[in-house]
Amino acid sequence: MIWEGRYEEVEVIEELVKEILEKMSKNKNEVVGLKFGLFPHWVIEHIKYELKKKGLEHLENKIISELIKKAQQL
């Protein structure tokens, strides 16, 4: 589990992080940029869209920090 929190929020974060990293793995430049906190525009828009759909907009920063952590582990 990534962090302590409500189960549904943790699940959403894990799911989104996994989905985005899978899409980004097709382009090595995006992954390298992510390690340094540089996000392609589509990543931020995708995160905002998915969270708004689920009413969990307050998780945006948490997802971004988890993406950076996971990318640095690659």
N, C-alpha and C positions, 0 to 999 in steps of 0.2 A: 504494500500500500504506500502511496506517495506521501501522504501527510494525514494528520488527524483532522477529521471534519465530518460533516454529514455524509452518510454513505452515498447518496445520490450525487452529491457534488464531487466526491472522490472518483466515482465511476465515470462521470462526465469528463473530468480532467484526464484520467487515464486513457479514455477512448479517443478524445481529441488529440492528445499528444501522439498517440500511436498512429492515428490516421495521417496527421500532418507529416510526421517523420517518414512514413512509408511513401507518401507522395514526393517528399523532398529528396529521398534517397536516389531518385532517378536523375538528379542533377547534383553532382558533387560540389559545384560552386555554391549552391544554396546551403548545403550542409556545413561547408567550411565557414561561410558567412555567419551562419547561425551560432557557431561556436564562439564568435566574437560579438554576438548580440545584434547582428544585422539580419533583418527579416525582409524577405520579398513581400511586396505589397499584398499579394494574394493571401498570404498566411494571416496577416492581421485582419483582413476583411473576412476570411473564412471563420476565424475565431469569433469575431463580433457577431456574425450572422448566426452561427450555431448556438452561441450563448443567448442571444436575443430570442431565438426560437424557443429555447427552454426556460427563459426567464431567469437566467443565471449570469447576467452581465457582470456582476461583482467578482466573478472568477477570472476575468481576463488577465490580470497581472500574474495570478498564480499559474495559469497555463503558460504564459510567456516564460516565466522563470523556470518552470519544469522543462519546457522545450530546450532552453539553453543548457540546463543540467544534463539532459539526455544526450544532446548533440556533443557535448564535451566528452561524454563517455564513449562515443563512437570512435 
